[in-house]
Each structure stands twice: as C-alpha cells, then as structure tokens.
Amino acid sequence: MQPKSDNHLRILAVGDVIGRPGRRLLERMLPTLKTRFQFDLSVVNVENAAGGFGMLEDTYREFLGMGVDIMTSGNHIYDKKGGETWMDDATRMLVPANWPPGAPGLGYNLFDCGGGQKLAVLNLIGRTFMRPYDCPFRAADEILPKLQEVTPLILVDFHAEATSEKAALGWHLSGRISGFWGTHTHVPTADARILDQHTGYQTDLGMTGAYDSVIGMTKEPVIEGFLSQNRLRFEVAKNDCRLGGCLLDLDRATGACVAIKSLFLSESELEQI
C-alpha cells in the first residue's frame, strides 16, 4: 500500500478469528500492523473466537482490550449461551442484520472515524447452503438508504458459504458502498479488487488462526468424520497461525475505495514486516 493520505480512511479487515490461538496471534500482530500500515480502524470477525464457536462477553472485552475497534460475526455467534444478557449492549460488535427479528445484538452501527465523520458497518449472512435466513439482498436494500443519509463511508461483512452468492451481492451493492468482503469459509481468495471504480471487494478474507488444520480445527477428527460419517468432537488447532484479511483505503469525501490489498501473514512474515 502507498503511504496513507490525510484524505483517506484506511481500514484493516480481519477474517474469522478461531479460538485462543487466533486471538493470541491477532493480539501480537495488531501493534505491528498498526505501525506498518497506519490503519485508522480495524474490523474483525469474531464469531469463532470463543473456543472455536461463538462469543462470550469476556471474549468481547478481550478484543476491546487489544485495540479492536469493530467486530462482526456470523452463524455461530449465538453458539454460547447467555448472549441475550449482554449482546444488545455490545455496541462495538455486530450480528447479521438479516437474522430473524428478536435476535440480540445490532446488525449495523455507525462508528466515529475522525474529522467529524462516521463509518457505517453492516453485517449480513448468506442463505445458500446455510439456514433459510431473511434475504440479505433485500435487507441491504432496506438498510443502506438509512446509512447513506449519514455517511458515504459504508462497509459490509457478508458471512456466506457460496462464492457465487458473495459475488452476486458484491455486484448488487457495487457503487453504493465503500467496501465489501466475505467471511465464513476460512479460506482466503485471491481476488481483491475495486468494483465499478468505487467498491473494494474480496470474496473471502480467510481465517485468522491455525492453518495446520482443517479450517481451524485439528485434522484427525475431521478426517475420521469424512471416513466414517461419525461426527466427532472438534478441537481448535494451534500450529502454523496466520492472519487473513485486507486493507482498504477509502476516500473520505466520496466513500470510494481507492486501494485494496490482501493480507495473508504468518508470524515469521510479521516479524519481517
């Protein structure tokens, strides 16, 4: 990335953080990434952060303590019990806005990004090969006008399984939002680019956790499950931890993305930075 301009807002987006190994890696990496890339705000997907599935209030506060600005999530966000007692007050964490009505948490919110401006972040979840959630396309169309009245700086984390659904929604929103990225599959895609000279796009950021694994879990139980069709207990893997994400530079006046860069960093690569 080029040196950051005063006219631009730089965002660090981080893919699904998997359990304690992912949290510890992010905690170690954030100060170095902040120094090297001078990002203004970080947006981190945390739906797998507590034991590999879901979130706890203590984990939410842990992310705040390490300097994470905004958190997004997905289908596992309610896997841990008790979310209804704290999620409505967790204003720095989002849940999918097209989840059925009544679910705890905020689907979108506005965040201070300096200079008297606000950054809007919207969290959505897909339906293809997943549960029959409300339509993310229609949910976005309903919510976006409310956000556009406040700010041109709008980001979307789309937590979805199918690359086709992610690409379709990215193009559907192109020109209306500043940045769009997918999460959920835990595998980074090599297609970061700018759609219609306005919307920064990456189909999936990948995960932040152990890549000596099957999408973050120890290999043996997963392989045995495929061989025997028996579902065995999953455990969070620990080795070869890497961060998956991207950097986006947004024009503060127009909201257009002017640069996007994928990140896929191991701990040794971080040390070189």
C-alpha positions as CSV (number, residue, x, y, z in Angstrom):
1,M,0.0,0.0,0.0
2,Q,1.1,3.6,-0.7
3,P,1.6,5.9,2.3
4,K,-1.8,6.8,3.7
5,S,-3.2,10.2,2.6
6,D,-4.9,12.5,5.0
7,N,-7.9,12.5,2.6
8,H,-8.3,8.7,3.0
9,L,-9.6,6.4,5.7
10,R,-7.6,3.2,6.0
11,I,-9.4,0.1,7.3
12,L,-7.9,-3.2,8.4
13,A,-10.4,-6.0,7.9
14,V,-9.6,-9.4,9.5
15,G,-11.2,-12.7,8.7
16,D,-12.7,-15.2,11.2
17,V,-10.6,-15.4,14.4
18,I,-10.5,-19.0,15.5
19,G,-10.3,-19.7,19.2
20,R,-7.5,-18.8,21.6
21,P,-4.7,-19.3,19.0
22,G,-6.3,-16.8,16.7
23,R,-6.9,-14.3,19.5
24,R,-3.3,-14.5,20.6
25,L,-2.0,-14.1,17.1
26,L,-4.2,-11.0,16.5
27,E,-3.1,-9.5,19.8
28,R,0.6,-9.9,18.8
29,M,0.1,-8.7,15.3
30,L,-2.1,-5.6,15.8
31,P,0.6,-3.2,17.1
32,T,3.0,-4.1,14.3
33,L,0.3,-3.9,11.6
34,K,-0.8,-0.5,13.1
35,T,2.8,0.8,12.9
36,R,3.5,-0.6,9.5
37,F,0.2,0.3,7.7
38,Q,-1.2,3.2,9.8
39,F,-4.8,2.0,9.6
40,D,-7.4,4.1,11.2
41,L,-9.9,1.4,12.3
42,S,-10.0,-2.3,12.4
43,V,-13.0,-4.6,11.7
44,V,-12.6,-8.1,12.9
45,N,-14.9,-11.1,12.5
46,V,-15.2,-12.8,15.9
47,E,-17.9,-15.4,15.5
48,N,-15.5,-18.3,16.1
49,A,-13.4,-16.6,18.8
50,A,-14.6,-18.3,22.0
51,G,-13.4,-22.0,21.9
52,G,-13.9,-22.1,18.1
53,F,-17.6,-21.5,18.1
54,G,-19.5,-18.4,19.3
55,M,-18.7,-15.4,21.6
56,L,-18.7,-14.7,25.3
57,E,-18.9,-11.3,27.0
58,D,-15.4,-11.8,28.4
59,T,-14.0,-12.5,24.9
60,Y,-15.7,-9.4,23.6
61,R,-14.0,-7.3,26.3
62,E,-10.7,-9.1,25.5
63,F,-10.9,-7.9,21.9
64,L,-11.7,-4.3,23.1
65,G,-8.6,-4.5,25.3
66,M,-6.3,-5.5,22.5
67,G,-7.5,-2.5,20.5
68,V,-10.0,-3.9,18.1
69,D,-12.4,-1.2,17.0
70,I,-15.4,-3.0,15.4
71,M,-16.4,-6.7,15.5
72,T,-18.6,-8.6,13.0
73,S,-19.9,-12.1,13.2
74,G,-22.0,-14.8,11.6
75,N,-23.9,-18.1,12.0
76,H,-22.0,-19.3,15.2
77,I,-22.4,-16.0,17.1
78,Y,-25.1,-17.4,19.4
79,D,-23.5,-20.8,20.0
80,K,-22.6,-19.8,23.5
81,K,-25.5,-19.4,25.9
82,G,-26.3,-16.1,27.5
83,G,-25.9,-13.7,24.6
84,E,-29.3,-12.1,25.3
85,T,-27.9,-10.7,28.6
86,W,-25.0,-8.7,27.0
87,M,-25.1,-8.5,23.2
88,D,-27.7,-5.7,23.0
89,D,-25.2,-3.5,25.0
90,A,-22.2,-4.6,22.9
91,T,-22.3,-1.6,20.6
92,R,-18.9,-2.4,19.0
93,M,-20.0,-5.9,17.9
94,L,-22.4,-6.7,15.1
95,V,-24.6,-9.7,14.4
96,P,-26.2,-10.5,11.0
97,A,-28.9,-7.9,10.3
98,N,-31.0,-10.4,8.3
99,W,-31.2,-12.9,11.2
100,P,-34.8,-13.4,12.3
101,P,-36.3,-10.5,14.3
102,G,-35.8,-10.6,18.0
103,A,-32.2,-11.9,18.0
104,P,-29.9,-10.0,20.4
105,G,-27.3,-7.6,19.1
106,L,-27.0,-4.9,16.4
107,G,-27.0,-5.7,12.7
108,Y,-25.3,-2.4,11.8
109,N,-24.0,0.7,13.5
110,L,-22.1,3.9,13.0
111,F,-18.6,4.5,14.3
112,D,-16.5,7.6,14.7
113,C,-13.7,7.7,12.2
114,G,-12.3,11.2,13.0
115,G,-12.8,14.6,11.4
116,G,-16.4,14.7,12.4
117,Q,-17.2,11.7,10.1
118,K,-18.9,8.4,10.7
119,L,-18.2,5.0,9.3
120,A,-21.1,2.6,8.8
121,V,-20.6,-1.1,9.1
122,L,-23.3,-3.6,8.1
123,N,-23.2,-7.3,8.9
124,L,-25.2,-9.8,6.7
125,I,-25.4,-13.6,6.4
126,G,-26.0,-15.7,3.3
127,R,-28.6,-18.4,2.6
128,T,-27.1,-20.7,0.0
129,F,-26.0,-24.0,1.7
130,M,-27.0,-22.4,5.0
131,R,-30.2,-21.9,7.0
132,P,-33.2,-20.0,5.5
133,Y,-32.3,-16.6,6.9
134,D,-34.1,-13.5,5.7
135,C,-32.9,-12.3,2.2
136,P,-29.6,-10.5,2.6
137,F,-30.1,-8.6,-0.7
138,R,-33.4,-7.1,0.4
139,A,-32.1,-6.5,3.9
140,A,-29.2,-4.5,2.4
141,D,-31.5,-2.5,0.1
142,E,-33.7,-1.6,3.1
143,I,-30.9,-0.6,5.4
144,L,-28.5,1.2,3.0
145,P,-30.6,4.4,2.5
146,K,-30.6,5.0,6.2
147,L,-26.8,4.7,6.3
148,Q,-26.3,6.8,3.2
149,E,-28.2,9.7,4.9
150,V,-25.4,9.9,7.5
151,T,-22.2,8.9,5.6
152,P,-20.7,7.8,2.3
153,L,-18.3,5.5,4.1
154,I,-20.1,2.1,4.3
155,L,-18.6,-1.4,4.8
156,V,-20.3,-4.8,4.5
157,D,-19.1,-8.1,6.0
158,F,-21.1,-10.8,4.2
159,H,-20.9,-14.1,6.1
160,A,-21.7,-16.7,3.5
161,E,-20.8,-20.1,2.2
162,A,-21.2,-19.8,-1.6
163,T,-18.7,-17.7,-3.6
164,S,-21.5,-17.1,-6.1
165,E,-23.7,-15.5,-3.5
166,K,-20.9,-13.3,-2.3
167,A,-20.0,-12.2,-5.8
168,A,-23.7,-11.5,-6.6
169,L,-24.2,-9.4,-3.5
170,G,-21.0,-7.6,-4.0
171,W,-22.0,-6.6,-7.5
172,H,-25.6,-5.8,-6.3
173,L,-24.1,-3.3,-3.8
174,S,-21.3,-2.0,-6.0
175,G,-21.2,1.8,-6.3
176,R,-23.4,2.1,-3.2
177,I,-20.9,1.0,-0.5
178,S,-17.2,1.6,0.1
179,G,-16.1,-1.9,0.8
180,F,-17.4,-5.5,0.7
181,W,-15.7,-8.7,1.9
182,G,-16.9,-12.2,2.6
183,T,-16.2,-14.3,5.7
184,H,-17.2,-17.9,6.8
185,T,-15.3,-20.3,4.6
186,H,-12.0,-19.8,6.4
187,V,-10.1,-19.9,3.1
188,P,-8.7,-16.6,1.6
189,T,-9.5,-15.8,-2.0
190,A,-7.0,-14.1,-4.4
191,D,-9.4,-11.7,-6.0
192,A,-9.2,-8.4,-4.1
193,R,-10.1,-5.6,-6.5
194,I,-12.3,-2.5,-6.9
195,L,-15.7,-2.9,-8.5
196,D,-17.1,-0.1,-10.7
197,Q,-14.2,2.1,-9.6
198,H,-15.9,2.5,-6.2
199,T,-16.3,-0.6,-4.1
200,G,-13.4,-2.5,-2.6
201,Y,-14.1,-6.3,-2.9
202,Q,-12.7,-9.6,-1.7
203,T,-14.8,-12.8,-1.9
204,D,-13.4,-14.2,1.4
205,L,-10.7,-12.9,3.8
206,G,-9.9,-16.3,5.1
207,M,-9.4,-17.1,8.8
208,T,-7.1,-15.9,11.5
209,G,-5.9,-19.0,13.3
210,A,-4.0,-22.2,12.8
211,Y,-3.6,-23.3,9.2
212,D,-2.1,-26.7,10.2
213,S,-5.7,-27.8,10.5
214,V,-8.9,-28.3,8.6
215,I,-10.3,-24.8,8.5
216,G,-9.1,-24.1,12.1
217,M,-9.8,-27.5,13.7
218,T,-7.4,-30.3,14.4
219,K,-7.1,-32.5,11.4
220,E,-7.7,-36.1,12.7
221,P,-11.3,-35.9,14.0
222,V,-12.4,-34.1,10.8
223,I,-10.7,-36.6,8.5
224,E,-12.1,-39.5,10.6
225,G,-15.5,-37.9,10.3
226,F,-15.3,-38.0,6.5
227,L,-14.1,-41.6,6.5
228,S,-16.6,-43.0,9.0
229,Q,-19.5,-40.5,8.7
230,N,-19.4,-40.2,12.5
231,R,-19.4,-36.7,13.9
232,L,-16.5,-36.4,16.4
233,R,-15.7,-33.7,18.8
234,F,-13.8,-30.8,17.1
235,E,-10.9,-29.1,18.8
236,V,-9.2,-25.8,17.9
237,A,-5.9,-26.4,16.2
238,K,-2.8,-24.5,17.4
239,N,0.0,-24.6,14.8
240,D,1.0,-22.5,11.8
241,C,-1.1,-19.5,12.8
242,R,-1.7,-16.9,10.1
243,L,-3.8,-13.8,9.7
244,G,-6.2,-13.5,6.8
245,G,-7.5,-10.1,5.9
246,C,-7.2,-7.0,3.8
247,L,-6.5,-3.3,3.9
248,L,-8.8,-0.7,2.2
249,D,-8.2,3.0,1.6
250,L,-11.5,4.9,1.3
251,D,-11.9,8.5,0.0
252,R,-13.4,10.4,2.9
253,A,-15.3,12.8,0.6
254,T,-16.9,10.3,-1.8
255,G,-16.7,7.0,0.0
256,A,-15.0,5.3,-2.9
257,C,-12.3,2.7,-2.3
258,V,-9.1,3.9,-4.0
259,A,-6.9,0.9,-3.0
260,I,-7.3,-2.6,-1.6
261,K,-4.6,-5.0,-0.5
262,S,-5.0,-8.6,0.6
263,L,-3.1,-9.8,3.7
264,F,-2.1,-13.4,4.5
265,L,0.6,-13.3,7.1
266,S,2.4,-15.9,9.2
267,E,4.1,-15.0,12.4
268,S,7.6,-15.1,10.7
269,E,6.3,-12.8,7.9
270,L,5.0,-10.4,10.6
271,E,8.5,-10.3,12.1
272,Q,9.9,-9.4,8.7
273,I,7.4,-6.5,8.5
